[in-house]
Structure formats: C-alpha cells, structure tokens
C-alpha cells in the first residue's frame, strides 16, 4: 500500500530529492507528462474531428430563421395609379422559415472527402504512436546516460579514496625517510587530480539528470538518483535482418502512418475527380409570414425543389487539381519506399551496435580485471620499497580508465538495445 502511494506521488510530482528513479518510473512519467505526447494527442483529436466534419456531407442540413422588418411600402407610378403620393408611414412584418437540404449525388466527391479525412485520422493516430516510440527512446537513452554518469562518479570516488590512502601511506614513508620527497609531491598531485575528476563527474551526473527530466517532460529537482537498471536482451536480437525487417514493417507506426496517408490521398484523388461530373441536391422549406407574431396574422407557405449543378468549364481548374492530387500520391509512394530503406538501415545499425557492445563489454571486464591485478602488484612493490610512485600512479590510472571503459560499454549496450526496440516498433 505504501509503495503504491509512493509511486502515485512520484507520477504526480516527479522524482523528489533523495528518491531513486527506476527506468519503469521514468517511462511512466514520460507517458504522463511529455508535452510532445500531449501535442500528438491533440493533433489526433483534430484529425478525428475533421473526419466528423466530412461525414456531415452525408446527412441532411436543417436551417431555421426568424426575421423582423419594418418599413414603408411605396410603389412606383403605373398606368393603374398615374397619380400617387409618397408616404413615410411604415408597417412591420415577421418571417419564420425552416429549410432542409441534402446532397443526393455528387459522383463520389463527398465519399472521397470523408474517406480521405478518416484515413488522415488513422495516419495521425499512427503518427502519435511514432511520437510515443521516439519519446520512449529518448527517455531510455537519457536514463542510461545518467546511469553511466552515476557509475563514473563512483569510479572517481573510488579513485580518490585510493589516492587519499596512498597519500597517507607516502606521508608516513617520507616522514621516516624510506621514500624520497618527490614521492610525496607525486602523491599529492595524484590526489588533487582525482578530486578534480570527482568534481567533474558529479557535475556531469547532475547535468545528465537534468537532461533526463527534459526527456520525461517534467519540471523537477535533480536531487534524485537513478537506479542501476539495464535493458535485458531483446528477443530476436540475433535474428536475421530479413526477419527483423519483416517484423518492423508490420509494427512500425511510421509505416502505418504513411500507408494511411496513401489511402487518404487516393480518396482525395477520387474526391477531386468528382468535380468533372454533375451533382444533385434536394431541398424543402416552410415559411410563416405576417405582420404580427401573435394571433392568426401569419401565413404558411411551403416549397420543395431539386438542383442539378454541373461545372462545365472552370478554366482547367479541376484538371489541375487532379494532377496535383496524383502528384501528391506519387510523392507518398516514394516516401514509403524511402522509409522501407531507412527501416532496414536502422535495423542493421542497431544489430551491429548490440553485437559490438556485447563484445566490448566482455573485453572491458577482462581489461578491468587485469588492471586491478596490476594495481595490486604495483602497490605491493611500492609497499616493499622496490616499486616507484610513478609505477603505482600509472597502475591506478589504468584501473580508472578500464572502469570508465566498462561503464561506457554498459551504456552502449543498453542504448543499442533501446534503439533496436524502437527500430522494431516495440514499446
């Protein structure tokens, strides 16, 4: 119960000072608060509303009005009233009207507009999923970058602790005359350099957490810590490229979005071609006219009619509109072909990055083991008086470099797997 409450508070306010942020919590925060996702949802709502607007073309339209007028009723002279006298006296009149109209047939133009709007809404929904995939990739990458910076802080602190211990040891040796003064100067320099590295590592960690907050779309302190989370092996990361491409083309929202845009453009072509043919509409109306609203002074009238309209010549506008829509269709087909090539390239790169990072991690672990053994031997030689301070310092430097290389390899592996997930269209 307490854990659930803490998770709810985390989602509401972001990670606070002293908390440990896990990868899953970072993803939840991004899903909830990332402005890019809110923009995508709003764009989808707009596209769906426009599809509803297009559907209105299938339904009848009903209009009602109520009008009031006051004025004179002078008439021009005629054979029946050769002598007349203008008067500025006036009278009032009221008119209530209701009209229903509907397009019965327009060669598929209304259907084309509606289907195009519906397909556009579908494309926008897929674009929203693509935005989510990009947000998740950014959050995961930023999280692993922060975690790598945290590990480098630990490496720097361990190096500083070792240098402080070595400095104390050297001070003791120098005080009894078993080591020269230059060893003390070397030890102090190494300790100061280790402190500088630690300060830089802490600053980099804080910056990485600020970037993680931005990726999650929240305004929060950087006083939190990131958990030691990693991405496990991606299912199928050792599959053939053809298998991965087949899955990606089925799942990638960008592909689905372009395919929906293609359908929308095909229907747009149909709608524009409808301008070459006539359209048929019907209407019916009722009016109630009289000098007063009350009583029996209003008189009812009705009307009904049909209109057949045909734009026989518009200066070639319809032909140009059709050519424009067809060119747009060809452009989308080319975009889809280009996207297929891009998907293959991204998968190739992600597969190679994963395999390379795995091999690099194994090599860095071996290098770190050997560097630590070298430091142990160098420290033993220094303690026995047969080794030099420079030898010991160089061994410590190699441990620090090997530790940093391992951190980098871990970051590369997790980031490569995050990229592979996004390339495959997996959440």
VEXSE-757213 format. One record per residue (C-alpha): residue in three letters; y, z, x. Coordinates in steps of 0.2 Angstrom, whole numbers, padded with zeros to 4 digits, always signed. Each point is the difference from the previous one (the first is absolute). Layout:
ALAYZX...
//
This chain:
UNK+0000+0000+0000UNK+0012+0005+0014UNK-0004-0016+0010UNK+0003-0011-0016UNK+0017+0008-0002UNK+0004-0002+0018UNK-0004-0019-0001UNK+0010-0002-0016UNK+0015+0008+0009UNK-0002-0011+0015UNK+0000-0015-0011UNK+0016+0006-0009UNK+0010+0005+0015UNK-0008-0008+0015UNK-0007+0009+0015UNK+0009+0016+0004UNK+0003+0009+0016UNK-0016+0007+0007UNK-0012-0010-0011UNK-0013-0012+0007UNK+0000-0017-0008UNK-0016-0009-0002UNK-0002-0019-0001UNK-0005+0001-0018UNK+0015+0010-0004UNK+0011-0012+0009UNK-0007-0015-0011UNK+0002+0010-0016UNK+0018+0004+0004UNK+0003-0019+0004UNK-0008-0005-0016UNK+0011+0012-0010UNK+0017-0002+0009UNK+0001-0016+0010UNK+0015-0010-0007UNK-0008-0016+0004UNK-0014+0004-0013UNK+0013+0005-0013UNK+0009-0017+0003UNK-0017-0009-0002UNK-0003+0009-0016UNK+0017-0004-0007UNK-0002-0019+0005UNK-0017+0000-0009UNK+0008+0008-0015UNK+0013-0014+0000UNK-0013-0014+0001UNK-0010+0008-0014UNK+0016+0001-0011UNK+0004-0019+0004UNK-0018-0004-0006UNK+0004+0009-0016UNK+0016-0010-0002UNK-0009-0016+0002UNK-0013+0005-0013UNK+0015+0002-0012UNK+0000-0019-0001UNK-0016+0000-0010UNK+0007+0012-0014UNK+0012-0004-0014UNK+0018+0005+0002UNK+0009+0010-0014UNK+0019+0002+0000UNK+0011+0009-0012UNK+0019+0001-0002UNK+0013+0007-0011UNK+0018-0008+0000UNK+0016+0004-0008UNK+0015-0012-0002UNK+0017+0001-0008UNK+0012-0014-0001UNK+0010-0013-0010UNK-0008-0014-0009UNK+0014-0014+0000UNK-0007-0018-0002UNK+0009-0016+0006UNK+0009-0011-0013UNK-0011-0013-0009UNK+0000-0012-0015UNK-0005+0014-0011UNK+0013+0012+0005UNK+0015-0011+0007UNK+0011+0015-0001UNK-0005+0016+0007UNK+0008+0016+0007UNK-0007+0009+0015UNK-0003+0019-0002UNK-0003+0013+0012UNK-0011+0010-0013UNK-0017+0004+0007UNK-0017+0005-0006UNK-0015+0008+0009UNK-0018-0006+0001UNK-0017+0007+0006UNK-0015-0009+0007UNK-0017+0008+0004UNK-0012-0012+0008UNK-0018+0001+0007UNK-0008-0015+0010UNK-0018-0002+0006UNK-0004-0013+0013UNK-0015-0005+0011UNK-0005-0013+0012UNK-0016-0008-0007UNK-0003-0013+0014UNK+0008-0004+0017UNK-0014-0009+0010UNK-0006+0016+0009UNK+0017+0005+0007UNK+0000+0017-0008UNK-0018+0003+0005UNK+0004-0006+0018UNK+0014+0012+0001UNK-0010+0014-0007UNK-0015-0003+0011UNK+0011-0002+0016UNK+0009+0016-0004UNK-0017+0009-0002UNK-0007-0007+0016UNK+0016+0005+0009UNK-0003+0018-0007UNK-0017+0000+0007UNK+0006-0007+0017UNK+0013+0015+0000UNK-0014+0012-0003UNK-0009-0007+0014UNK+0016+0001+0011UNK+0001+0018-0005UNK-0017+0003+0007UNK+0004-0009+0016UNK+0015+0012+0002UNK-0011+0015-0003UNK-0012-0007+0014UNK+0015-0002+0012UNK+0007+0017-0004UNK-0018+0008+0003UNK-0001-0010+0017UNK+0017+0006+0005UNK-0004+0018-0005UNK-0016+0000+0009UNK+0007-0008+0016UNK+0015+0013+0000UNK-0012+0014-0003UNK-0011-0005+0015UNK+0015-0003+0011UNK+0006+0018-0004UNK-0017+0007+0003UNK+0000-0009+0017UNK+0017+0007+0004UNK-0007+0018-0005UNK-0015-0003+0012UNK+0012-0005+0014UNK+0009+0016-0003UNK-0016+0010+0003UNK-0003-0010+0016UNK+0017+0004+0006UNK-0002+0018-0004UNK-0017+0001+0009UNK+0008-0009+0015UNK+0014+0012+0000UNK-0011+0015-0001UNK-0010-0006+0014UNK+0015-0003+0011UNK+0007+0017-0004UNK-0017+0008+0005UNK+0000-0011+0016UNK+0018+0005+0004UNK-0004+0019-0001UNK-0015-0003+0011UNK+0010-0009+0013UNK+0014+0013-0001UNK-0014+0013+0005UNK-0007-0011+0014UNK+0017-0003+0007UNK+0005+0018-0001UNK-0015+0005+0011UNK+0003-0015+0012UNK-0016-0010-0004UNK+0010-0015-0007UNK+0015-0008+0007UNK+0017+0001-0010UNK-0001-0018-0004UNK-0015+0003-0012UNK+0011+0012-0010UNK+0014-0014-0001UNK-0013-0012-0006UNK-0007+0012-0013UNK+0017+0004-0007UNK+0004-0019-0001UNK-0017-0003-0009UNK+0004+0015-0012UNK+0017-0007-0004UNK-0006-0017-0003UNK-0014+0006-0012UNK+0014+0010-0010UNK+0010-0016-0001UNK-0015-0010-0006UNK-0004+0014-0013UNK+0018+0000-0007UNK-0001-0019-0002UNK-0017+0001-0008UNK+0007+0012-0013UNK+0015-0011-0004UNK-0012-0015-0002UNK-0011+0010-0012UNK+0015+0005-0011UNK+0006-0018+0000UNK-0017-0006-0005UNK-0001+0013-0015UNK+0017-0006-0005UNK-0006-0018+0000UNK-0015+0006-0010UNK+0011+0008-0013UNK+0009-0017-0002UNK-0017-0009-0002UNK-0005+0012-0014UNK+0017-0002-0008UNK+0005+0018+0000UNK+0015+0011+0006UNK-0008+0015+0008UNK+0001+0010+0016UNK-0010-0004+0015UNK-0006+0018+0003UNK-0017-0005-0006UNK-0015-0004+0011UNK-0012-0015-0003UNK-0019+0004-0001UNK-0012-0007+0013UNK-0006-0013-0012UNK-0008-0017+0004UNK-0006-0015-0009UNK-0019-0001+0000UNK-0008-0016+0003UNK+0004-0014-0012UNK-0015-0006-0010UNK-0004-0018+0006UNK+0011+0001+0016UNK-0014-0008+0010UNK-0003-0014-0013UNK+0003-0018+0003UNK+0017-0007-0002UNK-0006-0011-0015UNK-0006+0015-0009UNK+0016+0009+0002UNK+0011-0015-0004UNK-0011-0003-0016UNK+0003+0019-0005UNK+0019-0001+0004UNK+0003-0016-0010UNK-0007+0008-0015UNK+0009+0017+0002UNK+0016-0003+0008UNK+0014+0002-0012UNK+0011-0013+0008UNK-0013-0013-0003UNK-0001+0005-0018UNK+0019+0000-0002UNK+0001-0018+0007UNK-0014-0006-0011UNK+0009+0007-0015UNK+0016-0008+0005UNK-0010-0016+0001UNK-0005+0002-0018UNK+0017+0004-0005UNK+0007-0015+0008UNK-0013-0011-0008UNK+0005+0006-0017UNK+0019-0002+0005UNK-0004-0019+0003UNK-0008-0001-0017UNK+0015+0009-0008UNK+0013-0012+0009UNK-0011-0016-0005UNK+0002+0006-0018UNK+0018-0006+0001UNK-0006-0018-0001UNK-0006+0003-0018UNK+0008+0005-0016UNK+0000+0017-0008UNK-0002+0006-0018UNK+0008+0015-0007UNK+0001+0007-0018UNK+0013+0012-0008UNK+0003+0009-0016UNK+0015+0010-0006UNK+0008+0010-0014UNK+0018+0003-0003UNK+0009+0011-0012UNK+0019-0004-0002UNK+0013+0007-0011UNK+0017+0009-0001UNK-0007+0017-0001UNK-0015+0010+0007UNK-0002+0010-0016UNK-0004-0006-0017UNK-0007-0017-0004UNK+0013-0010+0008UNK-0011-0006+0015UNK-0010-0016-0002UNK-0017-0004+0008UNK-0004-0017+0009UNK-0015-0005+0010UNK-0003-0014+0012UNK-0015-0006+0010UNK-0002-0014+0013UNK-0009-0008+0014UNK+0008-0007+0016UNK-0009-0013+0012UNK+0010-0001+0016UNK-0003-0012+0014UNK+0010-0001+0016UNK-0002-0019+0003UNK+0011-0001+0015UNK+0008+0014+0011UNK+0004-0010+0015UNK-0017+0002+0008UNK+0002+0019+0000UNK-0018+0003-0007UNK-0008-0011+0013UNK+0010+0009+0014UNK-0006+0017-0007UNK-0018-0006+0000UNK+0001-0006+0018UNK+0008+0017+0005UNK-0014+0010-0009UNK-0014-0011+0008UNK+0008+0002+0017UNK+0000+0019-0002UNK-0018-0001-0005UNK-0004-0010+0016UNK+0010+0013+0010UNK-0011+0014-0007UNK-0016-0009+0004UNK+0006-0001+0018UNK+0005+0018+0000UNK-0018+0005-0006UNK-0008-0011+0014UNK+0012+0008+0013UNK-0005+0017-0007UNK-0018-0003+0002UNK+0003-0004+0019UNK+0010+0015+0002UNK-0014+0011-0008UNK-0012-0007+0012UNK+0011+0003+0015UNK+0004+0018-0005UNK-0019+0004-0002UNK-0004-0007+0017UNK+0014+0010+0008UNK-0005+0016-0010UNK-0019-0002+0005UNK+0004-0003+0018UNK+0013+0015+0000UNK-0014+0011-0007UNK-0013-0005+0012UNK+0012+0001+0015UNK+0006+0017-0005UNK-0017+0007-0002UNK-0005-0006+0018UNK+0017+0006+0007UNK-0004+0017-0008UNK-0017+0001+0009UNK+0008-0005+0017UNK+0015+0013-0002UNK-0012+0014-0004UNK-0010-0004+0016UNK+0016-0001+0010UNK+0006+0017-0007UNK-0016+0008+0005UNK+0001-0007+0017UNK+0018+0005+0002UNK-0003+0018-0005UNK-0014+0001+0012UNK+0011-0007+0014UNK+0013+0013-0005UNK-0013+0014+0001UNK-0005-0006+0018UNK+0018-0001+0006UNK+0004+0017-0007UNK-0015+0007+0009UNK+0005-0008+0016UNK+0017+0006-0002UNK-0006+0018-0003UNK-0011-0001+0015UNK+0015-0006+0011UNK-0008-0017+0004UNK+0010-0010-0013UNK+0018-0005-0001UNK+0012+0004-0014UNK+0003-0019-0001UNK-0018-0003-0003UNK-0001+0013-0014UNK+0016-0007-0008UNK-0007-0017+0000UNK-0016+0006-0008UNK+0010+0009-0014UNK+0010-0016-0002UNK-0016-0010-0003UNK-0006+0012-0013UNK+0016-0001-0009UNK-0001-0019+0000UNK-0018-0001-0005UNK+0004+0012-0015UNK+0014-0011-0005UNK-0011-0015+0001UNK-0013+0008-0011UNK+0014+0005-0013UNK+0006-0018+0000UNK-0018-0007-0002UNK-0003+0012-0015UNK+0017-0006-0008UNK-0005-0019+0003UNK-0017+0003-0008UNK+0007+0008-0016UNK+0014-0012-0001UNK-0011-0015+0002UNK-0012+0007-0014UNK+0015+0002-0011UNK+0006-0018+0003UNK-0018-0006-0004UNK+0000+0010-0016UNK+0016-0009-0005UNK-0006-0017+0006UNK-0015+0002-0011UNK+0010+0005-0015UNK-0008+0017-0001UNK+0011+0015-0006
//
